[in-house]
């Protein structure tokens, strides 16, 4: 059990059986009143940002999430199926947890998953992935872009690349910014 004075960005806490990651916390002092801790929290299920105020030294339930390495297998109904690399168990992760990361998932991609008990709360892709260009979109499909073109990767993601990139090329992509890095 921690106290509100110990809130730090990156901590995971439980409030009313909901898990939150602390995005920021600051001690607020007011001229006529009691100081308090103001924190921005991110709901790990809905990704909603909320602000909450805590009394000084208020008890807070801190939670330790377990991180596991998982390998993507395939989509299955409303879930995505992954393989736990250590235990070789299959793990089904709901679509809302994977969210837009699905744009970079292909068989064999390793991700880092944060779990509390058996429930997966977050999936993190490697920062860089090497993917094949499946299709280049013509100017008619896009409208004209100056000095670049849009391509579709083998995973279905669309990104902007330099004009010399062609279908079949393997490129390195930054999965956090959706940016082209280099041709491989």
Buried (B, 14 or more C-beta within 10 A) or exposed (E): EBBBBEBEEEBBBBBEEEBBBBBEBEEEEEEEEEEBBBBBBBBBBEEEEBEBEBEEEBEBEBBEBEEBEBBBBEEEEEBBBBBBEEEEEEBEBEEEBBEEBBBBBBEEBEBEBBBBEEBBBBBEBEEEBEBBBBBBEEEEEEEEEEEEBBBBBEBEBEBBBEEEBEEEBEBBBEBEEBEBBEBE
